[in-house]
Amino acid sequence: YKFSSASAGGRTTELRLHGVKDIIAVASGKGGVGKSSTAVNLAVALANKCELKIGLLDADVYGPSVPIMMNINQKPQVNQDMKMIPVENYGVKCMSMGLLVEKDAPLVWRGPMVMSALAKMTKGVDWGDLDILVVDMPPGTGDAQISISQNLKLSGAVIVSTPQDVALADANRGISMFDKVRVPILGLVENMSCFVCPHCNEPSFIFGKEGARRTAAKKGLKLIGEIPLEMSIREGSDEGVPVVVSSPGSIVSKAYQDLAQNVVKGLKELRENPDNEIQMKLNVPHSSHSS
Ligand SMILES: Nc1ncnc2c1ncn2[C@@H]1O[C@H](COP(=O)(O)OP(=O)(O)OP(=O)(O)O)[C@@H](O)[C@H]1O
């Protein structure tokens, strides 16, 4: 399957990356909903299951978790053009602020610093040819997130939320933010959608049932992933072996692989029918288009 850019035309940007066909953001309205675990497992599934050339940019400069989750810790080498060479593991080329600063150093960033750090991690990196660069965004919808979304030429965004009402309210803010910066939303991922008891196999809907499905329907968006609450995901994150690597045949891995396939499908649809971008935004109030 060959990719060409699915980005909608007309947007200009400072941080356009040559050789990178699509850049997608994995975002969440608030922290702790599983955005990084989703970005990591999605990136690995895209590389291993969909056999695409994948990069993973940890733009979560406030709390970079990609180095631990991907089990990478060496400082990136520099090539003869003085560009950093991404650190590769599990078939994914990675870059993270966590690789560039001392461990445990406090990461206190002002807006402009975030952008210069991001410039270093995008333009300053020898990404080579990539089908998709997956960007693990900082949580929330503040200035930093808006600048990143505006400056990276994003083909689309994936919004991660838990099924709880409060998390979904935050997800709504994420949806509005991408709408304002005119980035199409590929869909919503419901993380921790249910807990399947390992003893009796009975699913428990700890954070409520179908919240994300309802929000997606209300916003005219697709629900492109439902990831159960599973110990193996947390263990995989902590141990630096993503669950899609350690047990690719498990139900959880299947959920991430389905998500990866939905992302590929979404990008393909956007490319074939750029009007989708407008369609994807149909249910967002008109006022938010004006800015
Ligand atoms: N579906 C899941 N099942 C079990 N544990 C999960 C699941 N998703 C995430 N976790 C765990 O929850 C914690 C928070 O997840 P993660 O770091 O991915 O969230 P985040 O939204 O990126 O957080 P932050 O805002 O801090 O960047 C991690 O310990 C992770 O392993």
The ligand as a Tripos MOL2 file, in Angstrom:
@<TRIPOS>MOLECULE
LIG
   31    33     1     0     0
SMALL
NO_CHARGES

@<TRIPOS>ATOM
      1 N1         -6.1880    0.5700   28.4770 N.pl3     1 LIG1
      2 C1         -5.3480    0.5880   29.5110 C.ar      1 LIG1
      3 N2         -5.3190   -0.4260   30.3980 N.ar      1 LIG1
      4 C2         -4.4730   -0.4040   31.4650 C.ar      1 LIG1
      5 N3         -3.6220    0.5920   31.7310 N.ar      1 LIG1
      6 C3         -3.6050    1.6430   30.8800 C.ar      1 LIG1
      7 C4         -4.4450    1.7000   29.7250 C.ar      1 LIG1
      8 N4         -4.1780    2.8530   29.0690 N.ar      1 LIG1
      9 C5         -3.2210    3.4830   29.7710 C.ar      1 LIG1
     10 N5         -2.8760    2.7690   30.8650 N.ar      1 LIG1
     11 C6         -1.8920    3.1300   31.8940 C.3       1 LIG1
     12 O1         -2.3440    4.3540   32.4810 O.3       1 LIG1
     13 C7         -1.2430    5.2240   32.7340 C.3       1 LIG1
     14 C8         -1.4240    6.5390   31.9720 C.3       1 LIG1
     15 O2         -1.3560    6.2400   30.5990 O.3       1 LIG1
     16 P1         -0.5730    7.1670   29.5590 P.3       1 LIG1
     17 O3          0.7430    7.5940   30.1100 O.co2     1 LIG1
     18 O4         -0.6170    6.4980   28.2590 O.co2     1 LIG1
     19 O5         -1.5710    8.3930   29.5670 O.3       1 LIG1
     20 P2         -1.4040    9.8550   28.9820 P.3       1 LIG1
     21 O6         -2.7700   10.3020   28.6580 O.co2     1 LIG1
     22 O7         -0.3920    9.8750   27.9040 O.co2     1 LIG1
     23 O8         -0.8260   10.5810   30.2420 O.3       1 LIG1
     24 P3         -0.0380   11.9700   30.3160 P.3       1 LIG1
     25 O9         -1.0740   12.9870   30.2570 O.co2     1 LIG1
     26 O10         0.6310   11.8760   31.6650 O.co2     1 LIG1
     27 O11         0.9260   12.0170   29.1700 O.co2     1 LIG1
     28 C9          0.0000    4.4530   32.3210 C.3       1 LIG1
     29 O12         0.5160    3.8130   33.4430 O.3       1 LIG1
     30 C10        -0.5220    3.4240   31.3300 C.3       1 LIG1
     31 O13         0.2780    2.2660   31.2910 O.3       1 LIG1
@<TRIPOS>BOND
     1     1     2 1
     2     2     3 ar
     3     2     7 ar
     4     3     4 ar
     5     4     5 ar
     6     5     6 ar
     7     6     7 ar
     8     6    10 ar
     9     7     8 ar
    10     8     9 ar
    11     9    10 ar
    12    10    11 1
    13    11    12 1
    14    11    30 1
    15    12    13 1
    16    13    14 1
    17    13    28 1
    18    14    15 1
    19    15    16 1
    20    16    17 2
    21    16    18 1
    22    16    19 1
    23    19    20 1
    24    20    21 2
    25    20    22 1
    26    20    23 1
    27    23    24 1
    28    24    25 2
    29    24    26 1
    30    24    27 1
    31    28    29 1
    32    28    30 1
    33    30    31 1
@<TRIPOS>SUBSTRUCTURE
     1 LIG1         1 GROUP 0 **** ****
